[in-house]
Amino acid sequence: MPWNPEQYHKFQAERSAPFDDLLKLVDLRPRLNVVDLGCGTGELTRRLADLLPQSEVCGLDSSPAMLAQADSVKRAGLTFELGDQATLSGTWDLIVSNAALQWTANHQALIPHLYGRLAPGGQIAAQVPSNYTHISHRLILQTAQEQPFKSILEDYIRSSPVLPIDQYAQIFFDLGAEDIIVFEKVYPHVLENADAVVEWVSGTALVPYFERLGAHRDSFVDALRVKMRAAMPRRPVFYPFRRTFFSARKPRQ
């Protein structure tokens, strides 16, 4: 997908806040082999690496544009690679992902695959947006199913693969994992108005639609903006954003 780092970083503070909660789940130890899935522009991966002395940390992302910016934060022990998180290979002491796994389908298969890449005693810790029932996301689906966008998109709509929290817990239990932690948290963001909500989703949820809309992108955004203003007329807008966190450890053999 054609990620735009500048658009994504318009709400950098709000998007970075859950990373602090994710770090609280991580067993910070030295000399680890670590991968950060969906590392983006690398600033948060650098923060993680700085907390893991004598570790080898690799940031993995599928966006060349994001990785071009990540190059500026590289250092000894911190590298970045182009790749697909769904086909992660290698063996890792720590697999971390902050707001990226939602871009891979079928978490019933993805989570066991990632867990299988852990070394004995290794940990996986991740955070994914679970805000797909919010009116902002429902209006995206509604707009995509209206003409002329339905035809332009060739009936494409994107459904979130994020599972209910109890299903993540069950998956890890069935895998024999230890120290299973799964919870959902709401982040109470306050945005200027409904247009700011459209700006927010333009950096994330709308990206796969923009890829398919081409020259019709602005028309789609205009139509969505009208709906969003009607649905959220207050100024400022309270934008509660739900996120799912999970962590589990593979037993030592």
N, C-alpha and C positions, 0 to 999 in steps of 0.2 A: 504494500500500500504506500502511496506517496505522502509520507509524513512531512509535516512542516514544523521544524523546531521552533520557529518564532511564534507561530499560532499556539502551539502546545504550551509554551512558557508564559503566555499572557496571564495565566493563573498559577504561576510557579509555586508561590507560597502555599496556596490551598492544596495543590497537588502533592507537595512535598511533605505536608504535615503527617499523613498516614505512615510515611517511611519511619518516623520516630517511633511510632507504635510497633511497627514491624521489627525494628531493631531490638525492642524490648523482649521479643520472642527468641532472638538469636543467642545461642551460647557462644559468646565471644571468647575465642581461644587463639593462641598462636599456632603457627605452622600448619595451616589448613590449605587444602586445595579447593578453591571456591569458584562458583560460577553465578553470575547475576543475569538472569534471563530477562530480556527486554530492558537492557540497560539504558536505552535512549542516549542522551547527550553526555552521560557518564558522571555528572556531578555527584549523584547519590552513590554510585558505585565507588567513587573515590572516598566518600565518607565511610562506607563500609570497610574498604581496604585499610584505611587509616586506623580502624579499630581492631584489626587482625594482624598483629605484628608477625613478621617472618612468614607471611602467607603468600600464596600465589593466587591472585584474583583475576578472573577473566570476565569481562562484560560481553554478553552476546546479544546481538540485535539484528533484525532483518532489514533495517532501514539504512542505506548508505548515507542519507542526509544526516540522520542522527549521529552515526558513527564518525562522520567528518568533523562534527563538533567535539565528540568524545576524545578525539585525538589530542586535544589541547590539555587534557587532564591525565594523560598517561604518565607513568613513572615506573621505576624498577618494581617488579612484583605486581604491576597492574597493567593489563593489556585488554584490547578490545578486538572482537572478531565479528564478521558477518556470518549469520547462521540462523537456522530455524529451531526454535525452542522445542517444537514438537518432535524433532528427530535428534535430540541431545544425545551425544555419545560420551564416552569416557567415564571415569569413576571420580566421584566428588565427595569431599568431607562435608561440604555445605552447598546446598542449592537454595538461592534466594531469588525471589521475583516480586517486584513492586509494580502492581497495576499493569501486568502484561499477559498473564495466562489467559485472560478473557478473550484474547485474540486467536486462541487455538480452540477448535471445536472438540467436542466429545471428551469432557473431563473424566468420564468413567474409564476412558482408556489412557488419557494423558497423565493423570496422577500416578497410576501404577507404573507407567513407563519412567517417569521422573524418579519415583521412589526406587526403581530398579537400578538407577545410575548412582545411588548412594553407596559409599563404602560402608562396611560394618561400623556402627556407631555414628554414622553420618546423619545430618539433619536437613530437612527441607522446611523452609519458612516462606510464606507467600501472602500477598494481599491482592485481592481482585475487587474491582467495583461491582456492587450488586444492586445498582440503582435502576435497573432496567424496567421496574414497574412505575417509576416516577413519571409524572405528566410530560416532562420534557422528552423522554424516550418514547412514550406512547404517541406523542404528536409527530415524531420523526416517522414512525411506522405508518401513521395515518396519512401523512403527506406523500410518502413513497407509494402508497396504494391509490392515490388520486391521479387522474390524467392532468397533464400529459406525462407526468413523471413515471407512472406505472409502465407505460410503453417504453419510455426512454431507458428505464432501468431494467426492462425486460422481466418484470415481475420480481425483481430482486428485493428482498428485505433481509435484514440481518437480525437473527434471534440470538440472545445472549446464551452462551453455554454454561454460565455460572450456575452451580447447583445450590440447593438449600443446605444450610450449614450441617444438618444432621447427616446428609449424604456424604459429605467429605469425611466426617468422623467415622462413618460406617466403612468407607473405602479404606481408610488407614487401619481400622481395626481388623478388617478382613486380610490386610497385607501383613498383619502381625507387628505393626508399629508400636512403639512405646512413646510415652510422654505426649500423647495426642492433645492438642489444644485447638479448638475451633470456636470462633465467635464472630458476631457481626457488630459493627459500630457505626453510628450515625454522626457525620461531621456537619455541624451547623454553619454552613457558609452563608454570608450575607452579601448579595450582589446588588449592583446599582439599580438594575431594572431587568425586564424580561429580555431585552436585547443582549444584556451581558450573559444571560443563560444560553442564548444562541451562540455567542462567542465561545462560551465554555465548550459546548458540544461540538462546535466546529473544529476543535483541536483533538477530539477523540471519537465520539460516536458517529459523527458525520463523515469521517475520513473514508470509509469504504464506499459511501454513497458518492462522494466527490469524485472518486476514481472512475465511477461509471457515468456520472452526469456530464462530464466534459464541459462544453460551452453553456449547458443549462444549469450549472452550479448556482449562479447568482439568483436565478429565478426560483430555484428550490429553496434557497435561504430566505428569500423575500416572502415566499408563501409560508414557510415555517415561522418566520418572525411575526407575521400577522396572527397566527394561531397562538403563539407563545404570549403575545401581548394581551390577548383576550383571556387566556387561562391564568396569567399572573399579572394582573393590572397594578398591583401595589408597587410603591417605590419607598425603600429598597425592597428587593425580593429575598425572602428567606428560602434558601436552597438546601434542604437537608439531603446529604449525600451518604448513602449506605455503602459500606465496604465490608467484605468478608476476609477474615484472617484465618490462617491455619498453620500449624507447625506439628511436625512429628519426627521421630528419630528411629532409625533402623537399629535393631538390637546388635550388640557386639557378638560375634561368633566365637 
